[in-house]
Amino acid sequence: MVYIGIDLGTTYSCVSVIENGKPKAIHHDDGRNIVPSVVAYGAEILVGNPALNSNIDMSNILYAAIAYNANHQLGNSKLLIFDFGGGTLDVSILEMIGNNVEVMAVTGDTHLDGN
């Protein structure tokens, strides 16, 4: 008989099996034994880091830029924003032109996170 333990956490999930009488966490291709508890449904179903990276939520980044500009009156300028999250580090470059915000570039790294 095979025993499998699944920890479905609100932020991360982990799967373990019993091997030689002891629990052993299953590691993924990136070496981690935990994955973000995220599922994305689209043309294909993505789980974990691929799902997390499939759609970076820009709303918090844009709100931060607008609030910062409102408090500091930057005028026309470029902003570099770092979002250190629980599962990723997201970096964005925004251009402020008057009251308009344009996203110039966005990238993320699942190895540089809050853990």
MMTF fields as JSON, N, C-alpha, C and O atoms, coordinates in Angstrom:
{
  "mmtfVersion": "1.0.0",
  "mmtfProducer": "UNKNOWN",
  "numBonds": 459,
  "numAtoms": 460,
  "numGroups": 115,
  "numChains": 1,
  "numModels": 1,
  "chainsPerModel": [1],
  "groupsPerChain": [115],
  "chainIdList": ["A"],
  "bondAtomList": [4, 2, 8, 6, 12, 10, 16, 14, 20, 18, 24, 22, 28, 26, 32, 30, 36, 34, 40, 38, 44, 42, 48, 46, 52, 50, 56, 54, 60, 58, 64, 62, 68, 66, 72, 70, 76, 74, 80, 78, 84, 82, 88, 86, 92, 90, 96, 94, 100, 98, 104, 102, 108, 106, 112, 110, 116, 114, 120, 118, 124, 122, 128, 126, 132, 130, 136, 134, 140, 138, 144, 142, 148, 146, 152, 150, 156, 154, 160, 158, 164, 162, 168, 166, 172, 170, 176, 174, 180, 178, 184, 182, 188, 186, 192, 190, 196, 194, 200, 198, 204, 202, 208, 206, 212, 210, 216, 214, 220, 218, 224, 222, 228, 226, 232, 230, 236, 234, 240, 238, 244, 242, 248, 246, 252, 250, 256, 254, 260, 258, 264, 262, 268, 266, 272, 270, 276, 274, 280, 278, 284, 282, 288, 286, 292, 290, 296, 294, 300, 298, 304, 302, 308, 306, 312, 310, 316, 314, 320, 318, 324, 322, 328, 326, 332, 330, 336, 334, 340, 338, 344, 342, 348, 346, 352, 350, 356, 354, 360, 358, 364, 362, 368, 366, 372, 370, 376, 374, 380, 378, 384, 382, 388, 386, 392, 390, 396, 394, 400, 398, 404, 402, 408, 406, 412, 410, 416, 414, 420, 418, 424, 422, 428, 426, 432, 430, 436, 434, 440, 438, 444, 442, 448, 446, 452, 450, 456, 454],
  "bondOrderList": [1, 1, 1, 1, 1, 1, 1, 1, 1, 1, 1, 1, 1, 1, 1, 1, 1, 1, 1, 1, 1, 1, 1, 1, 1, 1, 1, 1, 1, 1, 1, 1, 1, 1, 1, 1, 1, 1, 1, 1, 1, 1, 1, 1, 1, 1, 1, 1, 1, 1, 1, 1, 1, 1, 1, 1, 1, 1, 1, 1, 1, 1, 1, 1, 1, 1, 1, 1, 1, 1, 1, 1, 1, 1, 1, 1, 1, 1, 1, 1, 1, 1, 1, 1, 1, 1, 1, 1, 1, 1, 1, 1, 1, 1, 1, 1, 1, 1, 1, 1, 1, 1, 1, 1, 1, 1, 1, 1, 1, 1, 1, 1, 1, 1],
  "groupList": [{"groupName": "MET", "atomNameList": ["N", "CA", "C", "O"], "elementList": ["N", "C", "C", "O"], "formalChargeList": [0, 0, 0, 0], "bondAtomList": [1, 0, 2, 1, 3, 2], "bondOrderList": [1, 1, 2], "singleLetterCode": "M", "chemCompType": "L-PEPTIDE LINKING"}, {"groupName": "VAL", "atomNameList": ["N", "CA", "C", "O"], "elementList": ["N", "C", "C", "O"], "formalChargeList": [0, 0, 0, 0], "bondAtomList": [1, 0, 2, 1, 3, 2], "bondOrderList": [1, 1, 2], "singleLetterCode": "V", "chemCompType": "L-PEPTIDE LINKING"}, {"groupName": "TYR", "atomNameList": ["N", "CA", "C", "O"], "elementList": ["N", "C", "C", "O"], "formalChargeList": [0, 0, 0, 0], "bondAtomList": [1, 0, 2, 1, 3, 2], "bondOrderList": [1, 1, 2], "singleLetterCode": "Y", "chemCompType": "L-PEPTIDE LINKING"}, {"groupName": "ILE", "atomNameList": ["N", "CA", "C", "O"], "elementList": ["N", "C", "C", "O"], "formalChargeList": [0, 0, 0, 0], "bondAtomList": [1, 0, 2, 1, 3, 2], "bondOrderList": [1, 1, 2], "singleLetterCode": "I", "chemCompType": "L-PEPTIDE LINKING"}, {"groupName": "GLY", "atomNameList": ["N", "CA", "C", "O"], "elementList": ["N", "C", "C", "O"], "formalChargeList": [0, 0, 0, 0], "bondAtomList": [1, 0, 2, 1, 3, 2], "bondOrderList": [1, 1, 2], "singleLetterCode": "G", "chemCompType": "PEPTIDE LINKING"}, {"groupName": "ASP", "atomNameList": ["N", "CA", "C", "O"], "elementList": ["N", "C", "C", "O"], "formalChargeList": [0, 0, 0, 0], "bondAtomList": [1, 0, 2, 1, 3, 2], "bondOrderList": [1, 1, 2], "singleLetterCode": "D", "chemCompType": "L-PEPTIDE LINKING"}, {"groupName": "LEU", "atomNameList": ["N", "CA", "C", "O"], "elementList": ["N", "C", "C", "O"], "formalChargeList": [0, 0, 0, 0], "bondAtomList": [1, 0, 2, 1, 3, 2], "bondOrderList": [1, 1, 2], "singleLetterCode": "L", "chemCompType": "L-PEPTIDE LINKING"}, {"groupName": "THR", "atomNameList": ["N", "CA", "C", "O"], "elementList": ["N", "C", "C", "O"], "formalChargeList": [0, 0, 0, 0], "bondAtomList": [1, 0, 2, 1, 3, 2], "bondOrderList": [1, 1, 2], "singleLetterCode": "T", "chemCompType": "L-PEPTIDE LINKING"}, {"groupName": "SER", "atomNameList": ["N", "CA", "C", "O"], "elementList": ["N", "C", "C", "O"], "formalChargeList": [0, 0, 0, 0], "bondAtomList": [1, 0, 2, 1, 3, 2], "bondOrderList": [1, 1, 2], "singleLetterCode": "S", "chemCompType": "L-PEPTIDE LINKING"}, {"groupName": "CYS", "atomNameList": ["N", "CA", "C", "O"], "elementList": ["N", "C", "C", "O"], "formalChargeList": [0, 0, 0, 0], "bondAtomList": [1, 0, 2, 1, 3, 2], "bondOrderList": [1, 1, 2], "singleLetterCode": "C", "chemCompType": "L-PEPTIDE LINKING"}, {"groupName": "GLU", "atomNameList": ["N", "CA", "C", "O"], "elementList": ["N", "C", "C", "O"], "formalChargeList": [0, 0, 0, 0], "bondAtomList": [1, 0, 2, 1, 3, 2], "bondOrderList": [1, 1, 2], "singleLetterCode": "E", "chemCompType": "L-PEPTIDE LINKING"}, {"groupName": "ASN", "atomNameList": ["N", "CA", "C", "O"], "elementList": ["N", "C", "C", "O"], "formalChargeList": [0, 0, 0, 0], "bondAtomList": [1, 0, 2, 1, 3, 2], "bondOrderList": [1, 1, 2], "singleLetterCode": "N", "chemCompType": "L-PEPTIDE LINKING"}, {"groupName": "LYS", "atomNameList": ["N", "CA", "C", "O"], "elementList": ["N", "C", "C", "O"], "formalChargeList": [0, 0, 0, 0], "bondAtomList": [1, 0, 2, 1, 3, 2], "bondOrderList": [1, 1, 2], "singleLetterCode": "K", "chemCompType": "L-PEPTIDE LINKING"}, {"groupName": "PRO", "atomNameList": ["N", "CA", "C", "O"], "elementList": ["N", "C", "C", "O"], "formalChargeList": [0, 0, 0, 0], "bondAtomList": [1, 0, 2, 1, 3, 2], "bondOrderList": [1, 1, 2], "singleLetterCode": "P", "chemCompType": "L-PEPTIDE LINKING"}, {"groupName": "ALA", "atomNameList": ["N", "CA", "C", "O"], "elementList": ["N", "C", "C", "O"], "formalChargeList": [0, 0, 0, 0], "bondAtomList": [1, 0, 2, 1, 3, 2], "bondOrderList": [1, 1, 2], "singleLetterCode": "A", "chemCompType": "L-PEPTIDE LINKING"}, {"groupName": "HIS", "atomNameList": ["N", "CA", "C", "O"], "elementList": ["N", "C", "C", "O"], "formalChargeList": [0, 0, 0, 0], "bondAtomList": [1, 0, 2, 1, 3, 2], "bondOrderList": [1, 1, 2], "singleLetterCode": "H", "chemCompType": "L-PEPTIDE LINKING"}, {"groupName": "ARG", "atomNameList": ["N", "CA", "C", "O"], "elementList": ["N", "C", "C", "O"], "formalChargeList": [0, 0, 0, 0], "bondAtomList": [1, 0, 2, 1, 3, 2], "bondOrderList": [1, 1, 2], "singleLetterCode": "R", "chemCompType": "L-PEPTIDE LINKING"}, {"groupName": "GLN", "atomNameList": ["N", "CA", "C", "O"], "elementList": ["N", "C", "C", "O"], "formalChargeList": [0, 0, 0, 0], "bondAtomList": [1, 0, 2, 1, 3, 2], "bondOrderList": [1, 1, 2], "singleLetterCode": "Q", "chemCompType": "L-PEPTIDE LINKING"}, {"groupName": "PHE", "atomNameList": ["N", "CA", "C", "O"], "elementList": ["N", "C", "C", "O"], "formalChargeList": [0, 0, 0, 0], "bondAtomList": [1, 0, 2, 1, 3, 2], "bondOrderList": [1, 1, 2], "singleLetterCode": "F", "chemCompType": "L-PEPTIDE LINKING"}],
  "groupTypeList": [0, 1, 2, 3, 4, 3, 5, 6, 4, 7, 7, 2, 8, 9, 1, 8, 1, 3, 10, 11, 4, 12, 13, 12, 14, 3, 15, 15, 5, 5, 4, 16, 11, 3, 1, 13, 8, 1, 1, 14, 2, 4, 14, 10, 3, 6, 1, 4, 11, 13, 14, 6, 11, 8, 11, 3, 5, 0, 8, 11, 3, 6, 2, 14, 14, 3, 14, 2, 11, 14, 11, 15, 17, 6, 4, 11, 8, 12, 6, 6, 3, 18, 5, 18, 4, 4, 4, 7, 6, 5, 1, 8, 3, 6, 10, 0, 3, 4, 11, 11, 1, 10, 1, 0, 14, 1, 7, 4, 5, 7, 15, 6, 5, 4, 11],
  "groupIdList": [1, 2, 3, 4, 5, 6, 7, 8, 9, 10, 11, 12, 13, 14, 15, 16, 17, 18, 19, 20, 21, 22, 23, 24, 25, 26, 27, 28, 29, 30, 31, 32, 33, 34, 35, 36, 37, 38, 39, 40, 41, 42, 43, 44, 45, 46, 47, 48, 49, 50, 51, 52, 53, 54, 55, 56, 57, 58, 59, 60, 61, 62, 63, 64, 65, 66, 67, 68, 69, 70, 71, 72, 73, 74, 75, 76, 77, 78, 79, 80, 81, 82, 83, 84, 85, 86, 87, 88, 89, 90, 91, 92, 93, 94, 95, 96, 97, 98, 99, 100, 101, 102, 103, 104, 105, 106, 107, 108, 109, 110, 111, 112, 113, 114, 115],
  "secStructList": [7, 7, 7, 3, 3, 3, 3, 3, 7, 1, 1, 3, 3, 3, 3, 3, 3, 3, 3, 6, 6, 3, 3, 3, 3, 7, 7, 7, 6, 6, 1, 7, 1, 7, 3, 3, 1, 7, 3, 3, 3, 1, 1, 1, 3, 3, 3, 1, 2, 2, 2, 2, 2, 2, 7, 7, 7, 7, 2, 2, 2, 2, 2, 2, 2, 2, 2, 2, 2, 2, 2, 2, 7, 7, 7, 1, 3, 3, 3, 3, 3, 3, 3, 3, 7, 1, 1, 7, 3, 3, 3, 3, 3, 3, 3, 3, 3, 6, 6, 3, 3, 3, 3, 3, 3, 3, 3, 3, 3, 6, 6, 1, 1, 7, 7],
  "xCoordList": [0.838, 0.0, 0.893, 1.933, 0.484, 1.208, 0.464, -0.756, 1.21, 0.632, 1.137, 2.335, 0.197, 0.527, -0.08, -1.247, 0.715, 0.213, 0.254, 1.26, -0.849, -0.933, -1.271, -2.277, -0.436, -0.687, -1.151, -0.343, -2.464, -3.022, -3.113, -4.135, -2.059, -2.029, -2.654, -2.87, -2.942, -3.537, -2.525, -2.908, -1.231, -0.189, 0.653, 0.938, 1.049, 1.869, 1.283, 0.551, 1.614, 1.202, 2.417, 3.414, 2.313, 3.411, 2.819, 1.753, 3.512, 3.092, 4.239, 5.395, 3.905, 4.91, 4.433, 3.233, 5.382, 5.092, 5.871, 6.842, 5.441, 6.185, 7.188, 6.809, 8.472, 9.535, 10.431, 10.981, 10.588, 11.36, 10.853, 11.635, 9.534, 8.923, 8.973, 8.53, 9.507, 9.619, 9.001, 9.06, 8.403, 7.844, 8.954, 9.977, 8.722, 9.69, 8.918, 8.026, 9.27, 8.617, 9.049, 10.216, 8.103, 8.397, 8.933, 8.302, 10.101, 10.719, 10.355, 10.178, 10.25, 9.902, 11.164, 12.27, 10.993, 12.136, 13.052, 14.26, 12.478, 13.292, 13.943, 14.6, 13.772, 14.407, 13.585, 13.931, 12.514, 11.68, 10.72, 10.324, 10.36, 9.373, 8.013, 7.099, 7.878, 6.591, 6.292, 7.205, 5.01, 4.585, 3.52, 2.799, 3.409, 2.333, 0.979, 0.793, 0.048, -1.3, -2.125, -3.049, -1.77, -2.424, -2.721, -1.888, -3.919, -4.294, -4.832, -5.648, -4.379, -4.869, -5.535, -4.951, -6.758, -7.504, -7.529, -7.967, -7.06, -7.047, -7.013, -7.723, -6.183, -6.017, -5.501, -5.792, -4.733, -4.288, -4.387, -4.439, -4.412, -4.476, -3.052, -2.248, -2.741, -1.419, -1.532, -2.501, -0.525, -0.526, 0.804, 1.851, 0.765, 1.985, 2.631, 1.947, 3.965, 4.712, 4.279, 4.152, 4.046, 3.577, 2.258, 2.063, 1.362, 0.092, 0.329, -0.285, 1.22, 1.526, 2.133, 1.813, 2.999, 3.688, 2.844, 3.206, 1.721, 0.922, 0.197, -0.171, -0.009, -0.772, -0.375, -0.978, 0.615, 1.028, -0.04, -0.394, -0.55, -1.595, -0.961, -0.24, -1.239, -0.635, -1.377, -0.876, -2.557, -3.362, -2.635, -2.634, -2.017, -1.302, -0.125, 0.143, 0.572, 1.713, 1.252, 1.874, 0.17, -0.344, -0.869, -0.634, -1.582, -2.083, -0.926, -1.005, 0.14, 1.307, 1.923, 2.287, 2.04, 2.634, 1.771, 2.289, 0.464, -0.441, -0.401, -0.351, -0.424, -0.377, 0.952, 0.978, 2.052, 3.369, 3.44, 3.933, 2.944, 2.957, 2.084, 2.45, 0.943, 0.046, 0.708, 0.506, 1.491, 2.144, 3.439, 3.835, 4.101, 5.419, 5.462, 6.51, 4.356, 4.281, 5.489, 6.258, 5.645, 6.808, 6.754, 7.792, 5.565, 5.458, 5.732, 5.37, 6.368, 6.71, 7.993, 9.054, 7.887, 9.062, 8.877, 7.794, 9.951, 9.914, 10.098, 10.877, 9.371, 9.456, 9.894, 9.459, 10.751, 11.15, 10.534, 10.872, 9.626, 8.893, 9.251, 9.197, 9.621, 9.91, 8.756, 8.386, 8.179, 7.096, 7.606, 7.59, 8.066, 8.552, 7.351, 6.843, 6.895, 5.721, 6.094, 7.271, 5.07, 5.279, 5.775, 6.358, 5.557, 5.96, 6.87, 7.515, 6.943, 7.788, 8.335, 7.87, 9.311, 9.754, 9.338, 9.786, 8.491, 8.083, 8.701, 8.703, 9.221, 9.85, 9.154, 8.965, 8.777, 8.074, 8.719, 9.2, 8.72, 9.134, 7.901, 7.292, 7.548, 6.376, 6.805, 7.786, 6.064, 6.307, 5.082, 3.959, 5.323, 4.259, 4.298, 5.321, 3.183, 3.053, 1.775, 0.669, 1.942, 0.78, 0.106, 0.744, -1.176, -1.905, -2.013, -2.714, -1.332, -1.383, -0.185, 0.921, -0.433, 0.623, 0.727, -0.271, 1.932, 2.155, 3.14, 4.207, 2.773, 3.65, 4.648, 4.267, 5.927, 6.98, 7.507, 7.768, 7.665, 8.194, 7.818, 7.706, 7.626, 7.313, 8.042, 8.072, 8.63, 9.221, 9.117, 8.888, 9.285, 9.217, 10.213, 10.689, 10.525, 11.446, 10.888, 10.702, 10.621, 10.042, 11.081, 10.725, 12.362, 13.409, 13.781, 14.479, 13.329, 13.598, 12.268, 11.553, 11.948, 10.644, 10.766, 11.871, 9.639, 9.611, 9.958, 9.964, 10.246, 10.58, 12.063, 12.545],
  "yCoordList": [-1.168, 0.0, 1.244, 1.272, 2.251, 3.513, 4.546, 4.679, 5.279, 6.34, 7.681, 7.886, 8.575, 9.916, 10.926, 10.816, 11.911, 13.007, 14.295, 14.618, 15.031, 16.29, 17.405, 17.338, 18.422, 19.612, 20.709, 21.319, 20.958, 22.017, 23.293, 23.563, 24.062, 25.308, 26.45, 26.349, 27.531, 28.686, 29.445, 30.149, 29.317, 29.984, 28.983, 29.201, 27.895, 26.863, 25.485, 25.283, 24.526, 23.136, 22.237, 22.598, 21.052, 20.085, 18.682, 18.426, 17.771, 16.372, 15.503, 15.712, 14.517, 13.583, 12.154, 11.893, 11.235, 9.8, 9.108, 9.654, 7.915, 7.11, 6.273, 5.472, 6.463, 5.726, 5.12, 5.847, 3.803, 3.085, 3.394, 3.517, 3.517, 3.745, 5.173, 5.453, 6.088, 7.486, 8.403, 8.106, 9.527, 10.465, 11.19, 11.571, 11.367, 12.071, 13.033, 12.623, 14.318, 15.327, 15.15, 14.885, 15.298, 15.214, 16.567, 17.6, 16.555, 17.787, 17.993, 17.03, 19.229, 19.584, 19.859, 19.825, 20.131, 20.369, 21.484, 21.448, 22.474, 23.595, 23.309, 24.185, 22.096, 21.707, 21.973, 21.497, 22.716, 23.025, 21.874, 21.127, 21.751, 20.732, 21.353, 20.658, 22.649, 23.317, 24.069, 24.484, 24.243, 25.034, 26.016, 25.737, 27.158, 28.08, 27.4, 26.648, 27.664, 27.093, 27.912, 28.63, 27.79, 28.561, 27.633, 26.811, 27.771, 27.04, 28.06, 28.907, 27.987, 28.877, 28.024, 27.065, 28.388, 27.671, 28.516, 29.666, 27.947, 28.637, 27.588, 26.585, 27.814, 26.818, 25.509, 24.431, 25.61, 24.445, 24.772, 25.941, 23.741, 23.942, 24.028, 23.122, 25.121, 25.327, 25.268, 25.756, 24.66, 24.518, 25.024, 24.798, 25.707, 26.148, 27.337, 28.279, 27.298, 28.432, 28.817, 30.01, 27.857, 28.266, 29.041, 29.993, 28.637, 29.357, 30.742, 31.718, 30.82, 32.102, 33.073, 34.261, 32.577, 33.428, 33.741, 34.613, 33.04, 33.218, 34.553, 35.032, 35.154, 36.401, 37.23, 37.1, 38.064, 38.932, 39.996, 40.704, 40.108, 41.083, 42.467, 42.762, 43.297, 44.628, 45.635, 46.741, 45.295, 46.295, 46.89, 48.111, 46.07, 46.605, 47.478, 48.504, 47.075, 47.845, 49.2, 50.225, 49.203, 50.461, 51.366, 52.574, 50.788, 51.588, 52.222, 53.382, 51.459, 51.986, 53.154, 54.165, 53.022, 54.088, 55.345, 56.454, 55.174, 56.326, 57.028, 58.256, 56.254, 56.841, 57.556, 58.652, 56.938, 57.559, 58.875, 59.878, 58.862, 60.077, 61.164, 62.339, 60.792, 61.771, 62.437, 63.628, 61.685, 62.223, 62.97, 63.842, 62.648, 63.229, 64.108, 64.676, 64.231, 65.087, 64.891, 65.823, 63.678, 63.35, 63.955, 64.126, 64.278, 64.776, 63.646, 62.496, 63.977, 62.949, 62.256, 62.877, 60.967, 60.24, 58.748, 58.275, 58.026, 56.567, 56.036, 56.585, 54.955, 54.338, 52.89, 52.186, 52.45, 51.055, 50.543, 51.024, 49.565, 49.077, 47.621, 46.786, 47.325, 45.967, 45.497, 46.176, 44.332, 43.747, 42.428, 41.397, 42.479, 41.278, 40.558, 40.958, 39.505, 38.775, 37.498, 37.188, 36.761, 35.492, 34.4, 33.419, 34.547, 33.503, 33.958, 33.128, 35.25, 35.745, 37.127, 37.803, 37.511, 38.9, 39.383, 38.836, 40.397, 40.977, 42.365, 43.136, 42.673, 43.963, 44.589, 43.939, 45.854, 46.556, 47.909, 48.565, 48.315, 49.665, 50.36, 49.895, 51.486, 52.248, 53.641, 54.183, 54.213, 55.595, 56.417, 56.101, 57.481, 58.402, 59.591, 60.266, 59.84, 61.005, 61.713, 61.273, 62.808, 63.482, 62.56, 62.088, 62.305, 61.378, 59.989, 59.135, 59.747, 58.442, 57.592, 58.096, 56.288, 55.333, 54.331, 53.72, 54.159, 53.161, 52.125, 52.469, 50.851, 49.757, 49.518, 49.151, 49.727, 49.563, 48.13, 47.589, 47.509, 46.144, 45.527, 46.216, 44.211, 43.453, 42.125, 41.487, 41.713, 40.38, 39.886, 40.67, 38.594, 38.017, 36.889, 36.328, 36.557, 35.465, 34.68, 35.229, 33.398, 32.56, 32.059, 31.414, 32.341, 31.906, 32.997, 32.725, 34.211, 35.326, 35.748, 36.58, 35.159, 35.429, 35.671, 35.76, 35.776, 36.072, 34.907, 35.054, 33.764, 32.592, 32.48, 31.56],
  "zCoordList": [0.0, 0.0, 0.0, 0.658, -0.73, -0.812, 0.021, -0.08, 0.847, 1.663, 1.147, 0.952, 0.935, 0.455, 1.41, 1.785, 1.803, 2.629, 1.837, 1.206, 1.873, 1.133, 2.111, 2.816, 2.15, 2.962, 2.016, 1.316, 2.0, 1.158, 1.978, 2.608, 1.968, 2.73, 1.957, 0.749, 2.65, 1.979, 1.138, 0.203, 1.452, 0.676, -0.109, -1.286, 0.531, -0.1, 0.16, 1.13, -0.724, -0.566, -0.702, -1.328, -0.099, -0.111, -0.179, 0.381, -0.868, -0.961, -0.466, -0.835, 0.379, 0.898, 0.705, 0.617, 0.641, 0.574, 1.684, 2.208, 2.033, 3.002, 2.22, 1.365, 2.519, 1.848, 2.914, 3.742, 2.908, 3.926, 5.331, 6.274, 5.456, 6.76, 7.26, 8.374, 6.454, 6.876, 5.82, 4.627, 6.264, 5.28, 4.521, 5.09, 3.225, 2.379, 1.481, 0.738, 1.555, 0.719, -0.733, -1.021, -1.624, -3.05, -3.508, -3.286, -4.149, -4.644, -6.114, -6.86, -6.511, -7.877, -8.675, -8.137, -9.953, -10.837, -10.339, -10.572, -9.655, -9.17, -7.82, -7.259, -7.289, -6.038, -4.796, -3.714, -4.925, -3.762, -3.468, -4.363, -2.195, -1.841, -1.533, -1.089, -1.766, -1.631, -2.918, -3.631, -3.211, -4.365, -3.904, -2.946, -4.57, -4.224, -4.423, -5.379, -3.529, -3.617, -4.606, -4.223, -5.888, -6.944, -8.112, -8.493, -8.677, -9.887, -10.879, -10.516, -12.136, -13.194, -14.266, -14.769, -14.602, -15.631, -16.89, -16.869, -17.98, -19.264, -20.356, -20.281, -21.382, -22.436, -21.851, -22.369, -20.769, -20.011, -18.526, -18.143, -17.7, -16.254, -15.726, -15.942, -15.033, -14.449, -12.934, -12.354, -12.296, -10.84, -10.299, -10.905, -9.162, -8.485, -9.156, -9.557, -9.283, -9.839, -11.252, -11.53, -12.162, -13.493, -13.435, -14.19, -12.545, -12.398, -11.824, -12.255, -10.852, -10.218, -11.219, -11.206, -12.078, -13.046, -14.275, -15.065, -14.448, -15.656, -15.692, -16.765, -14.534, -14.516, -13.3, -12.235, -13.45, -12.351, -12.162, -13.105, -10.954, -10.643, -10.531, -9.577, -11.51, -11.554, -10.692, -10.492, -10.173, -9.478, -8.278, -8.118, -7.43, -6.266, -6.68, -6.055, -7.726, -8.205, -8.738, -8.459, -9.499, -10.04, -8.936, -8.959, -7.963, -6.84, -6.066, -5.66, -5.867, -5.144, -5.91, -5.31, -7.223, -8.037, -8.015, -7.891, -8.133, -8.13, -6.775, -6.712, -5.697, -4.348, -4.11, -3.55, -4.534, -4.356, -5.123, -4.608, -6.353, -7.172, -6.554, -6.584, -5.999, -5.379, -4.177, -3.939, -3.425, -2.224, -2.52, -1.745, -3.618, -3.888, -5.138, -5.447, -5.856, -7.046, -7.963, -8.2, -8.471, -9.294, -10.689, -11.329, -11.165, -12.533, -13.51, -13.262, -14.612, -15.595, -15.149, -15.077, -14.852, -14.353, -14.552, -14.897, -14.329, -14.383, -12.967, -12.188, -12.633, -11.312, -11.45, -12.361, -10.547, -10.44, -9.147, -8.066, -9.25, -8.087, -7.831, -8.734, -6.58, -6.138, -5.267, -4.309, -5.592, -4.808, -4.234, -4.906, -2.961, -2.288, -1.695, -0.647, -2.351, -1.892, -1.171, -0.986, -0.765, -0.075, -1.001, -0.537, -2.299, -3.229, -4.342, -4.982, -4.592, -5.682, -5.351, -4.433, -6.107, -6.165, -7.547, -8.554, -7.605, -8.876, -8.992, -8.032, -10.167, -10.421, -11.628, -12.657, -11.487, -12.559, -12.809, -11.885, -14.072, -14.439, -15.005, -15.968, -14.384, -14.791, -15.216, -14.707, -16.151, -16.544, -16.179, -16.572, -15.417, -15.019, -15.972, -16.096, -16.642, -17.515, -17.084, -17.398, -16.365, -15.788, -14.782, -13.841, -14.979, -14.111, -14.713, -14.17, -15.824, -16.478, -16.075, -15.878, -15.958, -15.622, -16.761, -17.145, -17.305, -18.346, -17.824, -17.315, -17.955, -17.541, -18.667, -19.779, -18.369, -19.373, -19.41, -20.484, -18.22, -18.145, -16.806, -15.793, -16.826, -15.613, -15.697, -16.749, -14.583, -14.511, -13.079, -12.158, -12.895, -11.559, -11.405, -12.393, -10.168, -9.861, -8.685, -7.599, -8.9, -7.849, -6.858, -5.873, -7.097, -6.165, -5.165, -4.187, -5.395, -4.488, -3.885, -4.443, -2.738, -2.146, -0.659, -0.124, 0.002, 1.421, 2.317, 3.539, 1.749, 2.574, 2.734, 3.395]
}
